[in-house]
Amino acid sequence: MNNTPGTEYISRVDTHARTNPFRPLTHRNFRIFWGGQTLSLIGTWMQAVGEGWLALQLSNSALMVGVVAGASALPILLLSLYGGLVADRNDKLKLVRIAQTLLLLEASTLWWFTASNHLTIHWLIALATINGTISAFEIPARQSFIVELVGREDLVDAIALNSAGFNLARVIGPSIAAIVIGTLGAKWCFGLNAMSYLAVLAGLFMIRVPAYQRVDTGTSPVEGLLEGFRYMRDAPLIRVMIRVVGVTSIFGLPFLAMMPVVARNVLHAGAGGYGILLACVGLGALMGALSLAALGQRIPRGKLYMWATYAFSLSVVLFSLMHTLAAAAIVLVIVGFTMMLIGALANGLLQSIAPDELRGRVVSAYIFVSVGLVPIGSFLSGALAKTVGVEWTLGGCAVIVLLYATWAFARYPALRTVS
């Protein structure tokens, strides 16, 4: 076996293919965690729809829609690596509880600004930035905490099922948001999201794990960050996966930020059509998550990651060519399916490879590129859409992802053999 860092894999005790996608729910702690998170995420997606629609209404600018979407991700770009170090050196469960409480307060503030008619595009950007700042610490802690709920044996399947919950919320949340915006107004997307955080907080306080034992590493935060950088630099598979995820985040994922523009300017649909498009992405992603969890190890995950990246790029190109709501909705199911696969596979493989003491920092690097780089893509796509049109922007950016992924998988063939 090759002992180069990043090329060792933790084999599972059960080598037989697992076909039950709900196996991780046999763990009590994960079952509680998954239920609370999924309910809360419905509210989170409602808030995302409300923010995107209000950004377009307040500014009437594709560029400002991209700015609002990027504002929530920019702090993650700046702070998530440090957030991973904080997660490695502190009680992850306690960190997640604190962060979820702060997110509750942020959503409540957004509701108040909207309900009192004080919301401006500048306040919307500011509150999105606050949300991203909290998330820069919450996401690494929450993602690296999953292994404590299910163990390494079920880690990848638990991440896939966690993604299923995320995307179940992506189906339900926008659908409810479209109804809420049309009947009660966007402010209640934020109010209902604030209330949904109560569910996840209740679940987090029900979880029982061994008491956290602080380990004195004897190194400063800067030395801890450098230790994580050195590990990832010397781990070839980690390095190439992070690069592919980064390119996908910059050039592939902005289709989500530009969805309000596509819905209104290309498909001539209102808030209801916008909600339908997002729900179709979520439906496809939910199907992808359940499929991935059911596959077990029958297909090498590296090979599946490669083909899913290719399929995602091509489906976004196809989406950019659609000019009817029905056709776009069908294609977005495929986009969502493949998008979920590449995200869950990269996340699960990185966590499986990383040693326990560095998992938070490896997860934070994944978050840095998968979420933190999104502002670059959002700003870029918004500016390009204003100049050349949203269709050319989305299609051209997706071609860049396809070309880079083709080069990366050819240059690093070992990535295709990961199982």
N, C-alpha and C positions, 0 to 999 in steps of 0.2 A: 504494500500500500504506500502511496506517495504521502510523505509526511510534511510536504510544503503547507504552510498555514493557508487555510481556506480551501484545502482539497480533501480534508477528512470529513466524513459524514457520520452522524450518530444513527446507527442502524436501529430499527425498531424491533422490539421483542417478537411481535407477531409479524411474520414475514408474509403471511397470506394476505391477498388483496381484501381490503375492507370495502364493503359496498353500502354500509349504513352511514349516511352523511351526518346522522344525529348522535353518533357514538360519544363525542365529547360531552354531551349533555348528561351522561351518566355521572359526571363529576358534580356534586352538589354545588360547590362554590362557583364553578363555571356556569351552571344552570341559572343561578341567581344573577350572576354578573351579566350573562347574555340577555336575559329577559329585561332587566332594568336598562341596559344600554340600548337595546333595540327600541324600547318605548321612548326613551329620551331622544334617540336619533330621528324619530318621526318628527318631533318638534324642531330639531336642528334643521332638517330639510325644509320644513315649513318656513323657517326663518330665512334660509338661503333663497327660496323662491321669492319671498317678500322683499328681501334686500335687492335682488336683481331687478325685480319689476319696479321698485321705487327708484332705484338708481337711474333707470331709463326714463321714468316719468319726471324726475327732478331735473335731469340734465339734458334729455333728448340727444344723448351722445353715446355712440358705441365705445369711444375712448374712455368715458367716465364709467361705463359699465365694467370695462376691464380694470380700471383703477380701483373700484370698490371691491371687485373679486380679488385683485392682487393685494389690497390693503390687509386683508385677513391672513394672507400667506406670507407677507414680507417679514413680520416678526419671527415666523418659523424659520425663514432663511437665515436670519441673524442670530437667533437664540437657541435653536433646537439642538445643536451640538453640545452646548453647555447644559441644556435640559437633559440630555442623555447622561452626562456625567453626574448631575444631581440625582437622577433616577438610580444610577449604580451605587451611590453612596448614601442613600436614604431609604426610609420605609416607603415602598412604592404605593401601597394601599393608602397610607396617610396622604401622600402627595396627590393621588387621584381624588380623594375626598375633598381636599382643600380646593383644588382646581375646579371641580364640578360646582362647588358652592359659589366660587367667583364667576363662573359662567352663568349661573342662575341670576346673579346680580346684574351682569352685563345685559342679558336678555330682558330683564325687567326694566332697565334703564332705556333700552331701545323702544320698548313698548310705551313707556311714559312720554318720550320725545315725540313719537308718532301720534299717540292719542291726544296730546295737548297741542298738536300742530306746530311744534317747535323744530321738527326735523328738517334739516337742510342736507344737501349733498355733502357738505363738509362734516357735519355731525355723523352722517352715515359712514363716511370714511374713517372718522376717529373711532367710532364704536367698533367697526370691523377690525381696526388695528388693535384695539384692546382685546378683542376676542382672540386674535391671532397670537398675541403675547402670552395669554393664559395657556393657549393650546400648545405653544412651544415647549412648555414644561409638562402639560397633562398627557400629550400623546406618547412621548417616549416612556413615561412611567406606566401608562395603561397598557401599551403594546408589550413591553418587556415583563409586565406582571402576569400575562396569560400563562406563561410556563409554570408559575406557582400554583395555578388553578387546576392544571391538567397533567403536568409533567412533560418531559421531552417526548415520550412515546406518542402522545396525541397532539403534540404542538401544532404541526402543519395542518392537521384536520380541524383543530380548534380555531386556527386563524382563518381557514376557509369558511367555517361556520360563522365565525364572527363577521366575516365579510358578507355572508348571507343575511345576517341580521341588519347590517348596514344598508344593504341593497333592498331588503324588504322595506325598510324605512324609506328608501329612495323612491319606491313605488307608491307607498301609502302617503308619505308626507307631501309631495307635490300635488297629488290628487286632492287631498284635503285643503291644501293651501289655495288651489285654484278656486275651490268652492268658497273658502273663507274670504278671499280677496273680493270675489264677486258679490258676496252678501254682507259681510261684516266689516270689510276693509282690511288692508294689509297689517294694521296695528295688532290685530288678533292673531296673526301668524307669530308675532313676537311674544304676545301674552301667553298663548298656549305653549310655546316653546319654554318659556320660563317655568310654567307649571310642570312640564314634562321632566325637568331636572329633579323634581322631588322624587320621581320614581327611581332614577338611577342612584340618588343619594340613599334612599331607603335600602336598595339592594346592596350598596357598598357597605353599609353598617351591619348587614346581616352576614356578610362573608366572614368566615373564621379560618385564619391561617396561623401557622406558628409565629410566635412573637419575633419581631425583627431584631436581629443581632447586628449591631453596628460593628464594622470591621475597620480598624485604623490602618489605612494603607500607607501612611507615612509619606505621602506625596502631596504636593500642592495641586490645586485645580488645573493650573497650566500644565504641570507634568502629567496629570491624569488625561488631559485632552491629547497631549503629544503621544502618550502611550497608545491611545485608541487610534490615532492617525497612523502610527508606525505599524500597528497590527494590520490595518486595512490596506496600507501601502504594500505590505509583504504578502497579502492574501490575494492571489491573482483572480480567483473566481468572485470574491467579494468586490474587488476593484472593478471588474468589467460589468458586473450586474448593476452596480451603482451608476456607472456611466450610462448604460442603456436606459435605466430608469430616469436619469437626469434628462437625457435627450427627449424621452417620451413626455416628461413633465413639461418641458419648455415648448415643444412643437406639437405634441399630440393632445394634451388635456385641455388646452384653451377652447376647444369646442364647447365645453361646459360654460365657460364664462361668456361666450358669444351667443349662447342659446336664446336669450331674450331678443337679441338683434335678428337672429335667424327667424324666430317665431313671428316677430312683427313685420320686418322689412322684406323678408324673402317669401315666407309662407302666408303672410297676411292673416295671422291668427292672433287672438288676444291673449289675456292671462290664462284662459282655459286651455288654449292650444299650447302655450308655454308649459303649463303643468303636465299636459299629456306627453310632451316630448321628454321631459325629465322623468316622468313615470315609466316611459318605455325604456330609457337607459337603465333605470332601476330594476325593471322586470327582467331584462337580459342579464344584468349583473347577478340578480338573485338566482336565476337559472344556472349561471356559470359557477356560482359559489357552491350550490348543491351538487352540481356535476363534479366539481373538483374534489369535494369531500367524499363523494361516492366512488371515485376512481381508485382510491387507495394508492398502491404503488405499481399498478399494472402498466402505466406508461411512465418512462423516465421524465421526471419533472422538468429537467433542463430542455429536453426536446419539446415538451408541451409548451414551455415558456417561449421557445423560439417561434413555433408556429402560431401561438397566440399573438405574439408581437407583430408578426407579418399580417395576420388577419385583422388585427385592430387598425393598423395603418391603412390597409385597403378599404376597410369599411368606413373609416372617416372620410377618405377620398370620395367614396360612393355617396355618403351623406351630403357632402358639399355640392353634389350634382342634383339633389332632389329639390323639387319646386312645388310639391303638394304635401299637405300635412300627413295624409295616410302613408305615402311612400316614405317620407322622412321618419315616421314613427316605426315602421317596419325595420328600416335600416338601423335605427338607434337601438333596437333590441339586440342586434348583432354587435354593435359598438359596445353596449353595456356588458354583454357576455364576455367578449374578449378583453375589455378593459379590466374587469374583475379578475380574470385569470392571470394577467400579467402582474397585477398588483399583489394578489394573494400569494402567487408563486414566488415572486421576488422576496416578499416579506418573510414567508415561511422558510425559504432556503437560507436566507441570511441569518435568521435566528437559529436554525438548526446547526449551522456551521460555527457560529460565534461561541466562545467559551462563556460560562456563566458570569464571570467577573467583568466581561466586556460587552455583554449583550445590550445594555442600555445605550452604550455609545455606538454600537453597530446599528441598532434600531434608529437612533437619532440621526445617523448618517443617511439611512434610508429615508427618514422623514424629511431631512434637509433637502434631498433631491426630489422626492416624490411630491412634497407639499411646498417646501420652502422656495423651490425654483419656479413654482407656478406664477408668482407675480411677474417674473420676466416674460413668460409666455403670454400672460394676460395683457400686460402693457404692449408687448410686441403685436399681438393679434388685434388689439383695439386700434393701434395706430395704423396697421396695415389695412384693416377693414375699412377705416375711414378713407384710405387712399385708393386701394384697388378693389374693395368690395369684400364682404365677409365670405363669399363662396370661394374666391381665389385664395383668400388667406387660409381657410381651413384645409382646402385641398393641397395647397403647396406645402404647408407645414407638415401634413401627414406624409407626404412623399419624402421629406427629409428624415422623418423617423424610420421609414421603410429602408432607405438607403443606408443609414447608420447601423441599424440592426443587422442588415445583411452583411455589412463589413465586420461587425463585432463577432457574430456567430461563426463567420469564416475564419477570422483571426484567432479566436479562442475556442477551438473545437471541443475542449474539455467541458465547456459549459453545457453542451448538448447532451452529455452523458450523465449529468447529475440525476440521481434517483431519490 
